[in-house]
Amino acid sequence: MAWNEPGGNSNNQDPWGGRKGGGRQGPPDLDEAFRKLQESLNGLFGGGNKRGGDNGVRSGGGFGLLFVGLGLLAVIWLYSAIYVVDEQEQAVVLRFGKYYETVGPGLNIYFPPIDRKFQENVTRERAYSKQGQMLTEDENIIEVPLTVQYKISNLQDFVLNVDQPEMSLQHATDSAVRHVVGSTEMDQVLTEGRELMASEVRERLQRFLDTYRTGINVTQVNIQSAAAPREVQEAFDDVIRAREDEQREKNQAETYANGVVPEARGQAQRLIEDANGYRDEVVSRAQGEADRFTALVAEYRKAPEVTRERLYLDTMQELMSNTSKVLVTGDKGQNNLLYLPLDKMIDGRSTSVPSSISGSASSDMGTRINNDPRQVELRTRESR
């Protein structure tokens, strides 16, 4: 039988299985639970244990919830106000929108919302890459890829002076690169001029950033291999190959010239030295002969006979020592006998006297013999 049917024992049973006067209770009362919670909160925040009525309970519970909310807000504010600055970082604090201080590493606190904090890593090196088509000095279009490495040098200027400092860096890089490439020929951009261009771009870019007071320090600018646009890349490759062939031909010509010209100069110098040596030899020999003749004249004046005899003997000795013919003369009135030694003649062919020496010796001897008084007297007697 159901608990609510007529005739049933409805006073002793309920749907929760409890009985009046029994040990089990019914479902908990929600109003009673909230009331107990409010009383406990009132006890925590000094609301007392007054239970004068419903109005007193509601007012005390409202103040308690207010204090709890304020406490939670205070905890949240304190959690957001305390911050830690790392060793590699700095923080700039603005109070009422105006610069207040720059905070270093450590545990710090600021007061939002009247304060604003900007925290950045000032030691980390950052990078920015760019690539674009640019016009060179000789009116050629090339693509120049580059990478800019930078870091924050002054956090106050980085935060306050420029709205978007990194965007300003990109615009300044574009301007600096176009200025440098526009004043450089294409060959320099494509070959060995990239290092010089990178240095010029970094200096010009740093001047721009210092003028804007961005607080950015450019540490390095790297220009990768520049290339022509894809549409004309084949034509550029042909031009580069032609220039390489031209340079190779020039190098070969210079190598040949460096080998031939010094050799010709050496031969010319040798001929000059030989001519100078021959000149000095002839001059010295003539000077010696002149000095010898002068000395002989002085001696001849002192003793003509002795000097004449000595000159004759010296001449005959010089002549006979270089000839293979021997002339034998007999007494007065006899015929002269000419003896030709074959062994001397054969040996004389291998050790023949130079024509210049023999000719000069023969002429000198003939002159001396013709001028010798004895030879003149001998020729006179033979003619008789």
Secondary structure, 3 states (H helix, E strand, C coil): CCCCCCCCCCCCCCCCCCCCCCCCCCCCCHHHHHHHHHHHHHHHCCCCCCCCCHHHHHHHHHHHHHHHHHHHHHHHHHHHHEEEECCCEEEEEEECCEEEEEECCEEEECCCCCEEEEEEECCCCEEEEEEEEEECCCCCEEEEEEEEEEEECCHHHHHHCCCCHHHHHHHHHHHHHHHHHHCCCHHHHHCCCHHHHHHHHHHHHHHHHHHHCCCEEEEEEEECCCECCHHHHHHHHHHHHHHHHHHHHHHHHHHHHHHHHHHHHHHHHHHHHHHHHHHHHHHHHHHHHHHHHHHHHHHHHHCHHHHHHHHHHHHHHHHHCCCCCEEECCCCCCCCEEECCHHHHHHHHHCCCCHHHHHHHHHHHHHHHHHCHHHHHHHHHHHC
